[in-house]
Amino acid sequence: MMLTSPNLSRLSGIAHAFFTREGGVSEGVYASLNGGLGSGDERARVIENRKRMAAALGVAPKSFATVFQVHSPDAIVIDEPWDEGTRPLADAMVTRRPGLAIAVSSADCGPLLFADEEARVIGAAHAGWKGALTGIIEATVAAMESQGAKRARIRAALGPMISRAAYEVGPEFKARFLEADAANAKFFTPSPRGGHAMFDLPSFIGERLRQSRVGSVDDLARCTYGDEALFFSYRRMTHRGETDYGRHLSAIALKA
């Protein structure tokens, strides 16, 4: 039902999980632990799945918070849970409140969880290629610092995401990264298809984390595209011509 990070598991008073697609009640392309409120799945099933995730982290369902993700570089501080119908637009959350789980949704993009055990500050970020390129990682670390965290103490974990072997991109995609920084060329390797390349999103995110000078980084190194039994994948859906896909949630909470 869920995966954990060795890096975060060593911390006291902090619960976390990178939930897989196993352990829920959804059916069809959403089977079975679909947490995506924005998917076409039956809402009652999604709510039940999210209740199960909240229980796994030891929090009340109403204290299991997500944002309306828009592939932005925006991170917000959360002190109180909100109604899911009024979720703010953002791609990362930071909190110091015990008993509140913060969760991000993904299905190929990079889910990131952060914790400063001493300051009792945690973070969760959704890092697709656009968010990672435009600063979501840096914004999350800065938001944690605003709440008393020290970046040298922050432990970060990268959850399941699409791997380089499954992430073919066109020339305009690569050009955007090279325009931002010529050194980004190292994250691209030739594709069998002319003019295209394979992009290493996990390595790019890992490099941005290291440049942010966080204390340590843990990569679960699991590919969402390649392991259908455990993971949803947006790209796999498009390759098959399916109409929709489920979403994973990755969450972290300070134990009350």
MIDOSE-1310 file (N, C-alpha, C; in nm, 2 decimals, decimal comma, always signed):
residues 256
mmlt	+0,08/-0,12/+0,00/+0,00/+0,00/+0,00/+0,09/+0,13/+0,00; +0,20/+0,12/+0,07/+0,28/+0,24/+0,07/+0,43/+0,21/+0,08; +0,51/+0,30/+0,03/+0,66/+0,29/+0,04/+0,71/+0,40/+0,13; +0,82/+0,38/+0,19/+0,88/+0,48/+0,28/+1,02/+0,50/+0,25
spnl	+1,07/+0,61/+0,30/+1,21/+0,65/+0,27/+1,30/+0,62/+0,39; +1,41/+0,55/+0,37/+1,50/+0,52/+0,48/+1,55/+0,65/+0,55; +1,57/+0,75/+0,47/+1,62/+0,88/+0,52/+1,52/+0,95/+0,62; +1,39/+0,94/+0,59/+1,29/+1,00/+0,67/+1,24/+0,90/+0,78
srls	+1,25/+0,77/+0,76/+1,21/+0,68/+0,86/+1,29/+0,68/+0,99; +1,41/+0,73/+0,98/+1,50/+0,74/+1,10/+1,46/+0,86/+1,19; +1,37/+0,94/+1,15/+1,33/+1,06/+1,22/+1,22/+1,03/+1,32; +1,23/+1,08/+1,44/+1,13/+1,05/+1,55/+1,01/+1,15/+1,53
giah	+0,89/+1,11/+1,56/+0,78/+1,19/+1,57/+0,73/+1,24/+1,43; +0,77/+1,17/+1,33/+0,73/+1,21/+1,19/+0,68/+1,08/+1,12; +0,56/+1,09/+1,06/+0,51/+0,98/+0,98/+0,51/+1,02/+0,83; +0,54/+0,93/+0,74/+0,53/+0,97/+0,60/+0,50/+0,84/+0,52
afft	+0,46/+0,87/+0,40/+0,43/+0,75/+0,31/+0,42/+0,80/+0,16; +0,48/+0,72/+0,07/+0,46/+0,74/-0,07/+0,36/+0,63/-0,11; +0,23/+0,66/-0,11/+0,13/+0,56/-0,14/+0,14/+0,51/-0,28; +0,12/+0,38/-0,30/+0,11/+0,32/-0,43/-0,03/+0,32/-0,48
regg	-0,06/+0,24/-0,58/-0,20/+0,22/-0,63/-0,27/+0,11/-0,56; -0,20/+0,04/-0,46/-0,26/-0,07/-0,39/-0,33/-0,03/-0,27; -0,44/-0,10/-0,23/-0,50/-0,09/-0,10/-0,63/+0,00/-0,10; -0,69/+0,03/-0,22/-0,80/+0,12/-0,22/-0,93/+0,05/-0,27
vseg	-1,03/+0,13/-0,31/-1,16/+0,07/-0,35/-1,20/+0,11/-0,49; -1,11/+0,19/-0,56/-1,15/+0,23/-0,69/-1,13/+0,12/-0,79; -1,19/+0,13/-0,91/-1,20/+0,02/-1,01/-1,15/+0,08/-1,15; -1,13/-0,02/-1,24/-1,09/+0,02/-1,37/-0,96/+0,08/-1,38
vyas	-0,94/+0,19/-1,46/-0,81/+0,25/-1,48/-0,77/+0,32/-1,35; -0,86/+0,33/-1,25/-0,83/+0,40/-1,12/-0,79/+0,30/-1,01; -0,79/+0,17/-1,05/-0,77/+0,07/-0,94/-0,63/+0,08/-0,89; -0,62/+0,08/-0,75/-0,73/+0,08/-0,66/-0,73/+0,20/-0,56
lngg	-0,61/+0,25/-0,53/-0,59/+0,36/-0,43/-0,57/+0,49/-0,50; -0,68/+0,53/-0,58/-0,67/+0,66/-0,65/-0,70/+0,77/-0,55; -0,61/+0,87/-0,53/-0,64/+0,98/-0,44/-0,67/+1,11/-0,52; -0,69/+1,10/-0,65/-0,71/+1,22/-0,73/-0,85/+1,28/-0,73
lgsg	-0,87/+1,39/-0,66/-1,00/+1,45/-0,66/-1,03/+1,51/-0,80; -0,93/+1,54/-0,88/-0,95/+1,59/-1,01/-0,97/+1,48/-1,12; -0,96/+1,36/-1,08/-0,98/+1,25/-1,17/-1,13/+1,23/-1,20; -1,16/+1,15/-1,30/-1,30/+1,12/-1,33/-1,36/+1,00/-1,25
dera	-1,28/+0,96/-1,15/-1,33/+0,85/-1,06/-1,45/+0,89/-0,98; -1,52/+0,80/-0,93/-1,64/+0,83/-0,84/-1,58/+0,90/-0,71; -1,64/+1,01/-0,68/-1,59/+1,09/-0,57/-1,59/+1,01/-0,44; -1,70/+0,93/-0,42/-1,71/+0,86/-0,29/-1,59/+0,76/-0,28
rvie	-1,55/+0,70/-0,39/-1,44/+0,61/-0,38/-1,31/+0,68/-0,35; -1,29/+0,80/-0,41/-1,17/+0,88/-0,39/-1,16/+0,92/-0,24; -1,28/+0,96/-0,19/-1,28/+1,01/-0,05/-1,25/+0,89/+0,05; -1,30/+0,77/+0,01/-1,27/+0,65/+0,10/-1,12/+0,62/+0,09
nrkr	-1,06/+0,63/-0,03/-0,92/+0,61/-0,05/-0,84/+0,70/+0,04; -0,87/+0,83/+0,04/-0,80/+0,93/+0,11/-0,82/+0,91/+0,26; -0,93/+0,86/+0,30/-0,95/+0,83/+0,44/-0,85/+0,72/+0,49; -0,83/+0,62/+0,40/-0,74/+0,51/+0,43/-0,60/+0,56/+0,44
maaa	-0,56/+0,66/+0,35/-0,43/+0,72/+0,36/-0,41/+0,80/+0,49; -0,51/+0,87/+0,52/-0,51/+0,95/+0,65/-0,49/+0,86/+0,77; -0,56/+0,75/+0,77/-0,55/+0,65/+0,88/-0,41/+0,59/+0,89; -0,35/+0,57/+0,77/-0,22/+0,51/+0,77/-0,11/+0,60/+0,83
lgva	-0,14/+0,73/+0,83/-0,05/+0,83/+0,88/-0,09/+0,87/+1,02; -0,20/+0,82/+1,07/-0,25/+0,85/+1,21/-0,31/+0,99/+1,22; -0,38/+1,04/+1,12/-0,44/+1,17/+1,13/-0,59/+1,15/+1,09; -0,67/+1,25/+1,13/-0,81/+1,25/+1,10/-0,83/+1,28/+0,95
pksf	-0,93/+1,23/+0,88/-0,95/+1,26/+0,74/-0,96/+1,41/+0,71; -1,02/+1,49/+0,80/-1,03/+1,63/+0,78/-0,89/+1,70/+0,79; -0,79/+1,63/+0,84/-0,66/+1,69/+0,86/-0,56/+1,63/+0,76; -0,61/+1,59/+0,65/-0,53/+1,54/+0,54/-0,54/+1,64/+0,42
atvf	-0,44/+1,72/+0,41/-0,46/+1,84/+0,32/-0,38/+1,82/+0,19; -0,45/+1,86/+0,08/-0,38/+1,87/-0,05/-0,41/+2,01/-0,11; -0,34/+2,05/-0,21/-0,36/+2,17/-0,28/-0,40/+2,15/-0,42; -0,45/+2,25/-0,49/-0,48/+2,24/-0,63/-0,35/+2,27/-0,71
qvhs	-0,29/+2,16/-0,76/-0,16/+2,17/-0,82/-0,17/+2,22/-0,97; -0,08/+2,32/-1,00/-0,08/+2,38/-1,13/+0,06/+2,39/-1,19; +0,15/+2,31/-1,15/+0,29/+2,30/-1,20/+0,36/+2,44/-1,19; +0,34/+2,50/-1,07/+0,40/+2,63/-1,04/+0,52/+2,62/-0,95
pdai	+0,59/+2,73/-0,92/+0,70/+2,73/-0,83/+0,65/+2,78/-0,69; +0,52/+2,77/-0,66/+0,46/+2,83/-0,54/+0,45/+2,73/-0,43; +0,50/+2,77/-0,31/+0,49/+2,69/-0,19/+0,42/+2,78/-0,09; +0,33/+2,72/-0,01/+0,26/+2,79/+0,09/+0,28/+2,72/+0,23
vide	+0,26/+2,81/+0,33/+0,26/+2,76/+0,47/+0,12/+2,73/+0,51; +0,09/+2,62/+0,57/-0,04/+2,58/+0,62/-0,04/+2,56/+0,77; -0,14/+2,62/+0,83/-0,15/+2,61/+0,98/-0,28/+2,53/+1,01; -0,38/+2,54/+0,93/-0,51/+2,48/+0,95/-0,55/+2,41/+0,82
pwde	-0,62/+2,30/+0,83/-0,67/+2,23/+0,71/-0,78/+2,31/+0,65; -0,80/+2,30/+0,52/-0,91/+2,37/+0,45/-1,00/+2,27/+0,39; -1,12/+2,32/+0,35/-1,21/+2,23/+0,28/-1,16/+2,20/+0,14; -1,17/+2,08/+0,10/-1,11/+2,04/-0,03/-1,17/+2,11/-0,15
gtrp	-1,29/+2,17/-0,13/-1,35/+2,25/-0,24/-1,29/+2,38/-0,25; -1,21/+2,43/-0,16/-1,15/+2,56/-0,16/-0,99/+2,55/-0,15; -0,94/+2,44/-0,21/-0,80/+2,42/-0,20/-0,72/+2,54/-0,28; -0,62/+2,59/-0,22/-0,54/+2,70/-0,28/-0,46/+2,64/-0,40
lada	-0,43/+2,73/-0,49/-0,34/+2,70/-0,60/-0,20/+2,70/-0,56; -0,13/+2,59/-0,56/+0,01/+2,58/-0,52/+0,07/+2,44/-0,56; +0,20/+2,43/-0,54/+0,25/+2,29/-0,57/+0,34/+2,24/-0,45; +0,34/+2,31/-0,34/+0,41/+2,26/-0,22/+0,34/+2,32/-0,10
mvtr	+0,35/+2,25/+0,01/+0,31/+2,29/+0,14/+0,41/+2,27/+0,25; +0,41/+2,36/+0,35/+0,50/+2,35/+0,46/+0,42/+2,37/+0,59; +0,45/+2,29/+0,69/+0,37/+2,32/+0,82/+0,46/+2,28/+0,94; +0,41/+2,34/+1,05/+0,47/+2,30/+1,18/+0,36/+2,24/+1,27
rpgl	+0,24/+2,23/+1,22/+0,13/+2,18/+1,30/+0,13/+2,03/+1,32; +0,14/+1,98/+1,44/+0,12/+1,84/+1,46/-0,02/+1,79/+1,43; -0,03/+1,67/+1,38/-0,16/+1,61/+1,35/-0,21/+1,65/+1,22; -0,14/+1,72/+1,14/-0,18/+1,76/+1,01/-0,09/+1,70/+0,90
aiav	-0,15/+1,62/+0,81/-0,08/+1,56/+0,70/-0,09/+1,65/+0,58; +0,03/+1,67/+0,52/+0,03/+1,75/+0,39/+0,07/+1,65/+0,28; -0,01/+1,65/+0,17/+0,01/+1,55/+0,07/+0,01/+1,62/-0,07; +0,09/+1,56/-0,16/+0,09/+1,60/-0,30/+0,05/+1,48/-0,39
ssad	+0,00/+1,52/-0,50/-0,05/+1,42/-0,60/+0,05/+1,41/-0,72; +0,06/+1,29/-0,77/+0,15/+1,27/-0,88/+0,11/+1,14/-0,96; +0,16/+1,13/-1,09/+0,14/+1,01/-1,17/+0,24/+1,02/-1,28; +0,37/+1,04/-1,25/+0,49/+1,05/-1,33/+0,58/+1,16/-1,28
cgpl	+0,52/+1,28/-1,23/+0,60/+1,38/-1,18/+0,66/+1,34/-1,05; +0,75/+1,42/-0,99/+0,83/+1,38/-0,88/+0,76/+1,43/-0,75; +0,72/+1,34/-0,66/+0,67/+1,38/-0,53/+0,79/+1,38/-0,43; +0,80/+1,49/-0,36/+0,91/+1,52/-0,27/+0,86/+1,54/-0,13
lfad	+0,92/+1,48/-0,03/+0,89/+1,50/+0,11/+1,01/+1,55/+0,19; +0,99/+1,65/+0,28/+1,10/+1,71/+0,35/+1,07/+1,71/+0,50; +1,18/+1,71/+0,58/+1,16/+1,72/+0,72/+1,29/+1,77/+0,79; +1,27/+1,87/+0,88/+1,37/+1,91/+0,98/+1,33/+1,86/+1,11
eear	+1,39/+1,75/+1,16/+1,34/+1,69/+1,28/+1,36/+1,78/+1,40; +1,47/+1,86/+1,41/+1,49/+1,95/+1,53/+1,39/+2,06/+1,53; +1,37/+2,13/+1,42/+1,28/+2,24/+1,41/+1,13/+2,20/+1,41; +1,10/+2,07/+1,38/+0,97/+2,02/+1,37/+0,89/+2,09/+1,26
viga	+0,96/+2,10/+1,14/+0,90/+2,16/+1,02/+0,91/+2,05/+0,91; +0,80/+2,04/+0,84/+0,79/+1,94/+0,73/+0,74/+2,01/+0,61; +0,77/+1,94/+0,49/+0,72/+2,00/+0,36/+0,69/+1,88/+0,27; +0,61/+1,92/+0,17/+0,57/+1,82/+0,06/+0,56/+1,90/-0,07
ahag	+0,62/+1,85/-0,17/+0,62/+1,93/-0,30/+0,59/+1,84/-0,42; +0,53/+1,89/-0,52/+0,50/+1,83/-0,64/+0,59/+1,89/-0,75; +0,69/+1,81/-0,80/+0,79/+1,86/-0,89/+0,78/+1,79/-1,02; +0,70/+1,84/-1,11/+0,71/+1,80/-1,25/+0,83/+1,88/-1,31
wkga	+0,85/+1,86/-1,44/+0,96/+1,92/-1,51/+0,95/+2,07/-1,50; +0,83/+2,13/-1,51/+0,81/+2,27/-1,51/+0,84/+2,33/-1,37; +0,78/+2,27/-1,27/+0,80/+2,32/-1,14/+0,94/+2,30/-1,09; +1,01/+2,19/-1,13/+1,15/+2,18/-1,09/+1,24/+2,28/-1,16
ltgi	+1,21/+2,31/-1,28/+1,29/+2,40/-1,36/+1,27/+2,55/-1,31; +1,15/+2,58/-1,27/+1,12/+2,72/-1,23/+1,13/+2,75/-1,08; +1,16/+2,65/-1,00/+1,19/+2,68/-0,86/+1,11/+2,62/-0,75; +1,03/+2,52/-0,77/+0,94/+2,47/-0,66/+1,03/+2,41/-0,55
ieat	+1,14/+2,35/-0,58/+1,22/+2,29/-0,47/+1,28/+2,40/-0,39; +1,34/+2,51/-0,45/+1,39/+2,62/-0,38/+1,29/+2,69/-0,29; +1,17/+2,70/-0,35/+1,06/+2,77/-0,28/+1,02/+2,69/-0,15; +1,02/+2,56/-0,17/+0,98/+2,48/-0,05/+1,08/+2,49/+0,06
vaam	+1,21/+2,48/+0,03/+1,32/+2,50/+0,13/+1,31/+2,64/+0,19; +1,28/+2,74/+0,11/+1,27/+2,87/+0,17/+1,15/+2,89/+0,26; +1,04/+2,82/+0,23/+0,92/+2,83/+0,31/+0,95/+2,75/+0,44; +1,02/+2,64/+0,44/+1,06/+2,57/+0,56/+1,15/+2,66/+0,65
esqg	+1,24/+2,73/+0,59/+1,33/+2,82/+0,66/+1,25/+2,93/+0,73; +1,14/+2,98/+0,67/+1,06/+3,08/+0,72/+0,99/+3,04/+0,85; +0,98/+2,90/+0,87/+0,92/+2,84/+0,99/+1,02/+2,79/+1,09; +1,15/+2,82/+1,07/+1,25/+2,79/+1,16/+1,34/+2,68/+1,12
akra	+1,32/+2,61/+1,01/+1,41/+2,51/+0,97/+1,54/+2,56/+0,92; +1,64/+2,47/+0,93/+1,78/+2,50/+0,88/+1,80/+2,41/+0,76; +1,84/+2,46/+0,65/+1,85/+2,37/+0,53/+1,96/+2,26/+0,55; +2,06/+2,29/+0,63/+2,16/+2,18/+0,65/+2,10/+2,07/+0,73
rira	+1,99/+2,09/+0,80/+1,93/+1,98/+0,88/+1,82/+1,91/+0,80; +1,77/+1,97/+0,69/+1,66/+1,91/+0,62/+1,69/+1,78/+0,55; +1,61/+1,68/+0,57/+1,62/+1,56/+0,50/+1,51/+1,56/+0,39; +1,55/+1,52/+0,27/+1,45/+1,51/+0,16/+1,45/+1,37/+0,10
algp	+1,33/+1,34/+0,05/+1,31/+1,21/-0,02/+1,24/+1,23/-0,15; +1,29/+1,16/-0,25/+1,22/+1,16/-0,38/+1,14/+1,03/-0,40; +1,02/+1,04/-0,42/+0,93/+0,93/-0,44/+0,93/+0,87/-0,58; +0,84/+0,78/-0,61/+0,83/+0,72/-0,74/+0,80/+0,82/-0,85
misr	+0,87/+0,82/-0,96/+0,84/+0,91/-1,07/+0,89/+0,85/-1,20; +0,86/+0,91/-1,31/+0,90/+0,85/-1,44/+1,06/+0,86/-1,45; +1,11/+0,75/-1,50/+1,26/+0,74/-1,51/+1,30/+0,78/-1,65; +1,43/+0,80/-1,67/+1,48/+0,85/-1,80/+1,45/+0,75/-1,91
aaye	+1,45/+0,62/-1,88/+1,43/+0,52/-1,98/+1,29/+0,53/-2,04; +1,19/+0,60/-1,97/+1,06/+0,61/-2,02/+1,02/+0,75/-2,06; +1,11/+0,84/-2,05/+1,08/+0,99/-2,07/+1,14/+1,05/-2,19; +1,08/+1,02/-2,30/+1,13/+1,08/-2,43/+1,07/+1,22/-2,45
vgpe	+1,15/+1,31/-2,49/+1,11/+1,45/-2,51/+1,16/+1,50/-2,64; +1,09/+1,61/-2,69/+1,12/+1,67/-2,82/+1,23/+1,77/-2,81; +1,28/+1,83/-2,92/+1,39/+1,92/-2,92/+1,35/+2,05/-2,85; +1,23/+2,09/-2,86/+1,19/+2,22/-2,79/+1,20/+2,21/-2,64
fkar	+1,17/+2,09/-2,59/+1,18/+2,06/-2,44/+1,32/+2,08/-2,40; +1,41/+2,01/-2,47/+1,55/+2,01/-2,43/+1,61/+2,16/-2,45; +1,56/+2,23/-2,55/+1,61/+2,37/-2,57/+1,58/+2,46/-2,45; +1,46/+2,43/-2,40/+1,42/+2,52/-2,28/+1,51/+2,50/-2,16
flea	+1,55/+2,37/-2,14/+1,65/+2,35/-2,03/+1,78/+2,40/-2,06; +1,83/+2,39/-2,18/+1,96/+2,44/-2,21/+1,96/+2,59/-2,21; +1,85/+2,66/-2,25/+1,85/+2,80/-2,24/+1,86/+2,85/-2,09; +1,80/+2,77/-2,00/+1,81/+2,81/-1,86/+1,95/+2,79/-1,81
daan	+2,02/+2,68/-1,85/+2,15/+2,65/-1,80/+2,21/+2,55/-1,90; +2,32/+2,58/-1,96/+2,38/+2,49/-2,05/+2,43/+2,36/-1,99; +2,45/+2,37/-1,85/+2,50/+2,25/-1,78/+2,38/+2,14/-1,77; +2,26/+2,18/-1,80/+2,15/+2,09/-1,80/+2,16/+1,98/-1,91
akff	+2,25/+2,00/-2,00/+2,27/+1,90/-2,11/+2,30/+1,76/-2,05; +2,36/+1,75/-1,94/+2,39/+1,62/-1,88/+2,27/+1,54/-1,84; +2,15/+1,60/-1,84/+2,03/+1,53/-1,80/+1,96/+1,47/-1,92; +2,02/+1,48/-2,04/+1,96/+1,43/-2,16/+2,06/+1,33/-2,23
tpsp	+2,00/+1,23/-2,28/+2,07/+1,13/-2,36/+2,00/+1,11/-2,49; +2,07/+1,06/-2,60/+2,00/+1,04/-2,72/+1,89/+0,94/-2,72; +1,78/+0,97/-2,79/+1,67/+0,88/-2,81/+1,68/+0,81/-2,94; +1,62/+0,69/-2,95/+1,62/+0,62/-3,08/+1,56/+0,70/-3,19
rggh	+1,47/+0,79/-3,15/+1,40/+0,87/-3,25/+1,47/+1,00/-3,28; +1,50/+1,02/-3,41/+1,58/+1,14/-3,45/+1,52/+1,27/-3,39; +1,61/+1,35/-3,34/+1,58/+1,48/-3,29/+1,52/+1,48/-3,15; +1,50/+1,37/-3,09/+1,45/+1,36/-2,96/+1,55/+1,31/-2,86
amfd	+1,52/+1,32/-2,73/+1,61/+1,28/-2,63/+1,54/+1,22/-2,51; +1,61/+1,15/-2,43/+1,56/+1,09/-2,30/+1,60/+1,18/-2,19; +1,50/+1,22/-2,11/+1,52/+1,32/-2,00/+1,52/+1,25/-1,87; +1,62/+1,28/-1,78/+1,64/+1,22/-1,65/+1,58/+1,31/-1,54
lpsf	+1,45/+1,31/-1,52/+1,39/+1,39/-1,43/+1,43/+1,37/-1,28; +1,45/+1,24/-1,24/+1,50/+1,22/-1,10/+1,63/+1,28/-1,08; +1,72/+1,27/-1,17/+1,86/+1,33/-1,15/+1,85/+1,48/-1,15; +1,76/+1,54/-1,24/+1,75/+1,68/-1,24/+1,70/+1,73/-1,11
iger	+1,60/+1,67/-1,05/+1,54/+1,71/-0,92/+1,65/+1,69/-0,81; +1,72/+1,58/-0,82/+1,83/+1,55/-0,72/+1,93/+1,66/-0,72; +1,97/+1,71/-0,84/+2,07/+1,81/-0,86/+2,02/+1,94/-0,80; +1,89/+1,98/-0,82/+1,83/+2,10/-0,76/+1,83/+2,09/-0,61
lrqs	+1,80/+1,98/-0,56/+1,81/+1,96/-0,41/+1,95/+1,98/-0,36; +2,05/+1,92/-0,43/+2,19/+1,94/-0,38/+2,23/+2,09/-0,39; +2,19/+2,15/-0,50/+2,22/+2,30/-0,51/+2,15/+2,38/-0,40; +2,04/+2,33/-0,35/+1,97/+2,40/-0,24/+2,04/+2,38/-0,11
rvgs	+2,14/+2,29/-0,10/+2,22/+2,26/+0,01/+2,14/+2,20/+0,13; +2,04/+2,12/+0,09/+1,97/+2,04/+0,20/+2,07/+1,94/+0,26; +2,04/+1,90/+0,38/+2,13/+1,81/+0,45/+2,15/+1,67/+0,39; +2,05/+1,61/+0,34/+2,06/+1,48/+0,28/+1,94/+1,45/+0,18
vddl	+1,97/+1,37/+0,09/+1,87/+1,34/-0,02/+1,86/+1,19/-0,03; +1,74/+1,14/-0,04/+1,71/+0,99/-0,05/+1,62/+0,97/-0,18; +1,66/+0,89/-0,27/+1,58/+0,86/-0,39/+1,53/+0,72/-0,39; +1,40/+0,70/-0,39/+1,35/+0,56/-0,39/+1,38/+0,49/-0,52
arct	+1,41/+0,56/-0,62/+1,44/+0,51/-0,75/+1,34/+0,41/-0,81; +1,22/+0,45/-0,80/+1,11/+0,36/-0,86/+1,04/+0,43/-0,97; +1,02/+0,36/-1,08/+0,97/+0,42/-1,21/+0,82/+0,40/-1,22; +0,74/+0,51/-1,22/+0,60/+0,49/-1,23/+0,55/+0,43/-1,36
ygde	+0,62/+0,46/-1,47/+0,58/+0,41/-1,60/+0,61/+0,26/-1,61; +0,72/+0,22/-1,56/+0,76/+0,08/-1,58/+0,70/-0,02/-1,49; +0,63/+0,02/-1,38/+0,58/-0,08/-1,28/+0,43/-0,05/-1,27; +0,35/-0,11/-1,36/+0,21/-0,09/-1,37/+0,14/-0,15/-1,25
alff	+0,19/-0,25/-1,19/+0,12/-0,32/-1,08/+0,12/-0,22/-0,95; +0,22/-0,14/-0,94/+0,22/-0,05/-0,82/+0,19/+0,09/-0,85; +0,20/+0,14/-0,98/+0,19/+0,28/-1,00/+0,10/+0,32/-1,11; +0,04/+0,44/-1,10/-0,03/+0,50/-1,21/+0,07/+0,58/-1,29
syrr	+0,04/+0,60/-1,42/+0,13/+0,68/-1,50/+0,05/+0,75/-1,61; +0,07/+0,88/-1,61/+0,01/+0,97/-1,71/+0,06/+0,93/-1,85; +0,19/+0,91/-1,86/+0,24/+0,89/-1,99/+0,20/+0,75/-2,05; +0,19/+0,65/-1,96/+0,15/+0,52/-2,00/+0,00/+0,53/-2,05
mthr	-0,08/+0,61/-1,98/-0,22/+0,63/-2,02/-0,22/+0,69/-2,16; -0,14/+0,79/-2,19/-0,14/+0,85/-2,32/-0,10/+0,76/-2,43; +0,00/+0,68/-2,40/+0,05/+0,58/-2,50/-0,05/+0,48/-2,53; -0,14/+0,44/-2,44/-0,24/+0,34/-2,46/-0,37/+0,40/-2,51
getd	-0,38/+0,53/-2,51/-0,50/+0,60/-2,56/-0,62/+0,59/-2,46; -0,58/+0,57/-2,33/-0,69/+0,56/-2,23/-0,74/+0,70/-2,20; -0,86/+0,71/-2,14/-0,92/+0,84/-2,12/-0,88/+0,91/-1,99; -0,83/+0,84/-1,89/-0,80/+0,90/-1,76/-0,70/+0,81/-1,69
ygrh	-0,66/+0,85/-1,57/-0,56/+0,78/-1,49/-0,58/+0,81/-1,34; -0,53/+0,72/-1,26/-0,53/+0,75/-1,12/-0,42/+0,83/-1,07; -0,42/+0,89/-0,95/-0,32/+0,97/-0,90/-0,27/+0,91/-0,76; -0,14/+0,91/-0,74/-0,08/+0,87/-0,61/-0,08/+0,99/-0,52
lsai	-0,08/+0,97/-0,39/-0,06/+1,08/-0,30/+0,07/+1,04/-0,22; +0,15/+1,14/-0,19/+0,26/+1,12/-0,10/+0,25/+1,22/+0,01; +0,26/+1,18/+0,13/+0,22/+1,26/+0,24/+0,32/+1,25/+0,36; +0,32/+1,35/+0,44/+0,41/+1,36/+0,56/+0,33/+1,43/+0,67
alka	+0,35/+1,39/+0,80/+0,28/+1,45/+0,91/+0,37/+1,45/+1,03; +0,36/+1,55/+1,11/+0,42/+1,55/+1,25/+0,32/+1,48/+1,34; +0,36/+1,38/+1,41/+0,28/+1,31/+1,50/+0,23/+1,40/+1,62; +0,10/+1,40/+1,65/+0,05/+1,48/+1,75/+0,09/+1,43/+1,89
